[in-house]
C-alpha cells in the first residue's frame, strides 16, 4: 500500500472518483460481492479512482476489483477507515489509507473526494452514508453528484420515499431526481461513465466538491 500518499495530495490531482458504500459482512461467494467486484474492475479499466471504507465485505470487493482492472499506477484505490471497538483491518487492495476517529469526519472526507456515489447493499452504516450524501446534495452543500443504488435491496426504499415523504411533501420531486436505480453493475457503469464524460467536458453540475464543501 502506498501509505505515504495523503488525501490532501490526492485532492490536488483533480481526478474523477467514485465512492462505493456497502456492507462489511458479505463474503466473497455472495452475488453482491461479485457484482461490486465487477463494477470496480470496470472502473479501474476506465482509469477512474474509487473510494471505500477500506474494510472487508463489499469494500474489499470494490478495492480488489479495482486493483484487478486498472492498467497503471496513476489510478488509485482509496480507503477511509474507521477506528472501532472491534477493529476492522484495512483490506490488502488499497493504495491509500486514512483512518478516522469519528464517523462524521470520515463522512466529510468521503464528500470531499466523491464525484459519484454507488450505494450497494448494506445496513445502518450504508444507510447513513446514503442519507448524508443525499442531504448535502439537496441542500447544495456539495455538487450535483449522481447517487446510484446498486442491487435489489433499494427499490423498496425508493417506493417508500415516494409514498411517504414525497407524498406528504416533506421532500419534492427534484430531490427524487437526484437518485438513480441501477438493476446491475453494467447499468451502474453506464451511469458513471456518462457522469465521467460530463466531468471531463467541464459540466458545471459536476463541479469539484473539495472547492465547494468547506471543512472547518
PLY file of the C-alpha trace (Angstrom):
ply
format ascii 1.0
element vertex 216
property float x
property float y
property float z
element edge 215
property int vertex1
property int vertex2
end_header
0.00 0.00 0.00
1.20 3.48 -0.82
0.53 4.77 2.67
2.81 7.77 2.26
0.32 9.35 -0.09
-2.19 11.63 1.62
-5.77 12.72 0.95
-4.58 16.31 0.61
-2.18 15.32 -2.15
-4.93 13.33 -3.86
-7.24 16.34 -3.93
-4.65 18.34 -5.85
-4.85 15.80 -8.67
-8.45 16.76 -9.52
-9.25 13.18 -10.57
-12.76 11.80 -11.04
-13.58 9.49 -8.12
-16.45 7.16 -7.26
-17.26 6.28 -3.64
-18.68 2.79 -3.23
-20.58 2.18 0.01
-21.73 -1.24 1.20
-21.81 -3.92 3.88
-18.68 -5.23 5.60
-20.46 -8.54 6.29
-20.84 -10.04 2.82
-18.46 -12.81 1.74
-16.60 -13.43 -1.49
-19.02 -16.12 -2.66
-22.08 -13.84 -2.47
-23.68 -12.42 -5.62
-23.47 -8.91 -4.13
-19.70 -9.23 -3.64
-19.24 -10.42 -7.24
-21.36 -7.57 -8.58
-19.39 -4.87 -6.75
-16.10 -6.53 -7.75
-17.16 -6.48 -11.43
-18.22 -2.83 -11.30
-14.99 -1.71 -9.64
-12.92 -3.72 -12.11
-14.61 -1.89 -14.99
-13.97 1.47 -13.33
-10.32 0.56 -12.89
-10.06 -0.17 -16.62
-11.51 3.27 -17.34
-8.88 4.94 -15.15
-11.48 6.09 -12.60
-10.39 6.21 -8.94
-12.57 4.64 -6.26
-13.06 5.37 -2.57
-14.37 2.90 0.02
-14.41 2.45 3.78
-11.31 0.32 3.34
-12.58 -2.69 5.30
-13.87 -6.19 4.45
-17.02 -7.29 2.60
-18.20 -5.09 -0.25
-15.46 -2.57 0.50
-12.88 -5.28 -0.16
-14.81 -6.36 -3.27
-14.53 -2.85 -4.68
-10.84 -2.44 -3.87
-9.93 -5.92 -5.17
-11.89 -5.45 -8.37
-10.36 -2.05 -9.00
-6.85 -3.41 -8.50
-7.54 -6.24 -10.96
-8.91 -3.92 -13.62
-6.60 -0.93 -13.71
-3.81 -0.64 -16.22
-1.32 1.66 -14.49
-0.27 3.20 -11.20
-1.96 6.54 -11.87
-5.36 5.16 -10.90
-5.88 4.86 -7.14
-7.98 2.86 -4.72
-8.52 4.88 -1.54
-9.72 3.59 1.83
-11.20 5.82 4.54
-11.06 3.53 7.56
-12.67 3.99 10.97
-11.41 3.05 14.44
-13.93 0.71 16.08
-14.12 -1.22 19.34
-13.90 -4.41 17.28
-11.23 -3.17 14.92
-11.72 -3.71 11.20
-8.47 -4.35 9.40
-7.88 -2.42 6.17
-8.06 -4.76 3.20
-4.91 -5.52 1.21
-6.01 -3.98 -2.11
-5.74 -0.32 -1.09
-3.20 2.21 -2.38
-4.01 4.92 0.15
-5.42 4.50 3.66
-6.55 7.17 6.10
-8.05 6.20 9.46
-10.58 8.35 11.32
-11.65 8.50 14.95
-15.23 9.65 14.17
-17.81 8.75 11.56
-18.66 12.41 10.94
-15.11 13.35 9.96
-14.88 10.27 7.79
-18.14 11.14 6.02
-16.90 14.67 5.38
-13.83 13.28 3.64
-15.96 10.95 1.53
-17.86 14.01 0.38
-14.68 15.89 -0.49
-13.46 13.03 -2.65
-16.68 11.95 -4.38
-17.78 12.84 -7.92
-20.32 9.99 -7.90
-21.61 7.62 -5.24
-22.70 3.99 -5.51
-24.91 2.61 -2.73
-24.52 -1.16 -2.77
-26.35 -3.48 -0.32
-25.71 -2.71 3.34
-27.07 -1.91 6.77
-27.11 1.06 9.13
-23.72 2.40 8.06
-24.61 2.25 4.36
-27.95 3.94 5.01
-26.18 6.69 6.95
-23.77 7.23 4.04
-26.66 7.42 1.57
-28.78 9.87 3.56
-25.79 12.05 4.42
-24.82 12.31 0.75
-28.40 12.97 -0.33
-28.91 15.72 2.25
-25.75 17.54 1.19
-26.67 17.41 -2.50
-30.25 18.50 -1.71
-29.06 21.50 0.30
-26.34 22.40 -2.27
-23.55 21.89 0.22
-21.91 19.65 -2.38
-22.24 19.39 -6.14
-24.99 17.51 -8.00
-23.21 14.17 -7.94
-25.06 11.04 -9.11
-26.31 8.82 -6.26
-26.66 5.35 -7.74
-28.40 2.46 -5.96
-26.99 -0.94 -6.94
-28.78 -4.17 -6.15
-32.30 -5.40 -5.41
-32.33 -4.07 -1.82
-33.13 -0.50 -2.83
-36.32 -0.31 -5.00
-38.43 -0.82 -1.86
-36.74 2.14 -0.14
-37.33 4.37 -3.17
-41.01 3.35 -3.25
-41.31 4.15 0.46
-39.76 7.59 -0.15
-42.29 8.23 -2.93
-45.32 7.01 -0.97
-44.21 8.55 2.34
-42.07 11.72 2.47
-42.71 12.73 -1.17
-46.49 12.25 -0.98
-46.60 14.20 2.27
-44.46 16.94 0.67
-41.61 16.59 3.16
-39.41 16.35 0.06
-40.12 17.42 -3.51
-39.79 15.86 -6.94
-36.41 17.42 -7.61
-34.97 15.64 -4.57
-36.02 12.29 -6.04
-34.39 13.11 -9.38
-31.02 13.02 -7.63
-31.40 9.24 -7.13
-30.79 6.54 -9.72
-31.62 2.83 -9.62
-29.20 0.51 -11.44
-30.50 -3.01 -11.96
-26.98 -4.42 -12.30
-23.31 -3.43 -12.41
-23.40 -2.84 -16.19
-26.13 -0.22 -15.80
-24.29 1.41 -12.89
-21.14 1.52 -15.03
-23.01 3.27 -17.86
-24.36 5.89 -15.44
-20.89 6.55 -14.01
-19.27 6.77 -17.44
-21.88 9.31 -18.51
-21.07 11.44 -15.45
-17.35 10.98 -16.13
-17.73 12.24 -19.69
-19.61 15.29 -18.39
-16.89 15.88 -15.81
-14.20 15.81 -18.50
-16.20 18.29 -20.59
-16.35 20.67 -17.63
-20.08 20.28 -16.91
-20.82 22.81 -14.15
-23.21 20.38 -12.45
-20.25 18.08 -11.82
-18.01 20.54 -10.04
-15.23 19.69 -7.62
-16.66 19.06 -4.16
-13.42 19.92 -2.39
-13.67 23.51 -3.65
-17.35 23.73 -2.60
-17.63 21.73 0.62
-15.51 23.62 3.15
-14.44 21.73 6.24
-14.00 23.70 9.46
0 1
1 2
2 3
3 4
4 5
5 6
6 7
7 8
8 9
9 10
10 11
11 12
12 13
13 14
14 15
15 16
16 17
17 18
18 19
19 20
20 21
21 22
22 23
23 24
24 25
25 26
26 27
27 28
28 29
29 30
30 31
31 32
32 33
33 34
34 35
35 36
36 37
37 38
38 39
39 40
40 41
41 42
42 43
43 44
44 45
45 46
46 47
47 48
48 49
49 50
50 51
51 52
52 53
53 54
54 55
55 56
56 57
57 58
58 59
59 60
60 61
61 62
62 63
63 64
64 65
65 66
66 67
67 68
68 69
69 70
70 71
71 72
72 73
73 74
74 75
75 76
76 77
77 78
78 79
79 80
80 81
81 82
82 83
83 84
84 85
85 86
86 87
87 88
88 89
89 90
90 91
91 92
92 93
93 94
94 95
95 96
96 97
97 98
98 99
99 100
100 101
101 102
102 103
103 104
104 105
105 106
106 107
107 108
108 109
109 110
110 111
111 112
112 113
113 114
114 115
115 116
116 117
117 118
118 119
119 120
120 121
121 122
122 123
123 124
124 125
125 126
126 127
127 128
128 129
129 130
130 131
131 132
132 133
133 134
134 135
135 136
136 137
137 138
138 139
139 140
140 141
141 142
142 143
143 144
144 145
145 146
146 147
147 148
148 149
149 150
150 151
151 152
152 153
153 154
154 155
155 156
156 157
157 158
158 159
159 160
160 161
161 162
162 163
163 164
164 165
165 166
166 167
167 168
168 169
169 170
170 171
171 172
172 173
173 174
174 175
175 176
176 177
177 178
178 179
179 180
180 181
181 182
182 183
183 184
184 185
185 186
186 187
187 188
188 189
189 190
190 191
191 192
192 193
193 194
194 195
195 196
196 197
197 198
198 199
199 200
200 201
201 202
202 203
203 204
204 205
205 206
206 207
207 208
208 209
209 210
210 211
211 212
212 213
213 214
214 215
